[in-house]
Amino acid sequence: MKTTACPGCGAVLPVFDGPTHPYMESSPACWSTYTEVLAREYSNPALLAGIHRTTVDTYAVQHPGKPSSQSIQSVAVHLMSLCLMLERDAPPAFATEAIRAAVARKGDFVWLKPPASLGPITVVDVAGTSGAAAHEGAVRAWSQSAWEAWAPHHAEVRAWIDRL
């Protein structure tokens, strides 16, 4: 079986044709894995309410794409959301409201050069779990790993939050 590394997170997955996101660069296999993880969360109300926001944010920051107005805003708001939840203990609903406020401020953000590694944990690790508790634990570890990978930009992200 032929494999390839996802251009976003680096996960090595089988090669196949399929859809990807318009500006979050990923391999079709990685995007498919992500949609499977989302389906698991949408089918479990506890996961949807508790960890879904973190899943979306983490996937987005591990798949920053190339500089464009959409990708600049995407990386900015998803990093802000992770910062709020991981560093400031904000609940997911608060992080979602912060994203809405940030999106209204188009042009306030700049391209953050992605780190060489976006973290050792990927959506593939989450997809490989069984049961809600294991899924949630894997998402938490994944999000912390991805947030730590963006450490060179933490001061900028915190400043964006403080300006909201």
N, C-alpha and C positions, 0 to 999 in steps of 0.2 A: 504494500500500500504506500503510495506516494504521500509525503507530508510537506507542509510548509509552515513557516513561522508567521504569525499574525503581525502585520506591520504596525499595529498599535501596541498591544501588550506583550508580544513575543511568544505567546502560547503556540506550541507546535501541534498542529491538528491535520487530519487528512485533507487532501486537496479535493474540492468539489466546486461546481458552479452553483451559484445562488446569489441572493440579494445581499447587499451590505447597506450601511447607513450612508446618506449623501455626503456628509462631511466628517464624521467620526471614522477615520480609516481603520478598517479591520479586514480580516480574511472572511470569506463567506462562511467558513466553518466556525469561526469565533462568533460572528453575528448570530448564527443559528444556535450556538450554545447559549448565548445571552438570551435569546428569545425563549429558549426552553426554561431557563432560570426564571424569567419573568412569568411564564405560564405557571410555574410551580407557585410563585408568590401570589399571583392573581387567583389561584384556586384555593388558597389558604388565607382566610381573613386575618389571622394572627400575624402571618408573615407580611401581608399587605400593609397592615397598620403599623407594624413594628420595625421592619427592616427594609422595605421596598425603596424608600427614599435613598437609603444608603447604597443599595444595589445600583440604582440609576446613576447616582453621583460618581460612584467608583468606576463603573464601566466608562463613563464619559471622560474622566480624567486619565484613564489608561488608554484612551483612543482619541488623542487630541487633534489628530488630522494635521492639516497644513494651515498656515496663517490665512484667515479670511474673516470677515466680520462675524459670520456665524460661529466659526470655531473659536475665535477669541472670546466671544461672549459665553459660549458653552463652557469652555475650560474655566473661565472666571467664576461663573455662577455655581458650577458644581464644586470647585475648590472652596468657595465661600461656604457652601452648604456643609461640606465635610468638616471644615474648620469649626463651624458653629456646633455641629453635633459632637465631634471628637474632642475639641478643646474647651468648648464653652458649655457642654452638656445640654445644648438646646434640643428640645423634642423635634421629631421629624416635621410636624406641622409648622413649627416656627421657622425651620430651615426652608420649607416650601414657600412660606410668605416672604422670606428674605430674597429668595430667588425671584419671585414676582416683582418685588421692589427693584432689584438689581436689573432685571430685564428692561424695566421702564427707563433706565438710565443708559440708553444706547450711547456708545462712544466714550464711556468713562473708563474702559478697560484697554489694556495693551496686550500684545502677544507675549506670553511667557514661554521662553524656550523650554521645551520638554526635557526632563532629565534623561541621561543615557539609558537608565533603567527605570521603568515605571512601577517597579516592585516585583518581588518574586512570586507573589500569589496572584492568580488570575481567575477569571470567571469559570475556567475549567475546574478549578479546585472546588468552587461552590457547586457546580453541576454534579460533581462526583459524590456529594454527600447524600445521606439517606435520613429522612426525618426532619421535622421543623427545627428542633434544637440544634442539630448538627449544621443545618443550612444557615441558621442565624449566626452561629459561632463562626462559620467559615466566612460569611459576609463581613462580620466585625473584624476578623483578622485581615481580610482582603482590603477593607477600607483603610485600616491603620497602616498597612503596608504601602498602599498607593499614596496616602497623605504624607507619609514619611519620605517617599521618593521625591515629592515636590518640595522638600525642605528648603532648597535655595530660594524659593519664592514665598515662603510663609509670611514674611514681613509685609510684602505687597498685598497678599490676600487679606491679612488682618487689617491693613489700612483701608482696603476697599470696604470691608465690613463696617469699620468704624465710621466711614463717610456715609453709610446708609442711614 
